[in-house]
């Protein structure tokens, strides 16, 4: 079973759980997030999607519709140390290409 926690205001998916048991996640509940069950066949990823609508059945919410998030997850920028290490290990030709790209020549 897959279920999510989402922000009830922004509808942004904040956490995804894939487990055979539906459980209360107190840390996510404490943040004021809503829990919803993801029906079989739907694929939701953390922070990549937002919830458009849910259906309530008994005490549980089920995701009915979702879409790509307005704030998709982006890869973090490499740290300054990572950039320096990559440059240090690069060949002379690679270093020239890095400099040209950085200066906007490529």
SULNORTA-V604626 format. One line per field, one symbol per residue. ss: DSSP state (H for helix, E for strand, - for the rest). Layout:
ss: ???
This chain:
ss: -EEEEE-----EEEEEEE-------HHHHH---EEEEE----------EEEEEEEEE--EEEEEEEEE-----------HHHHHHHHHH--HHHHHHHHHHH----
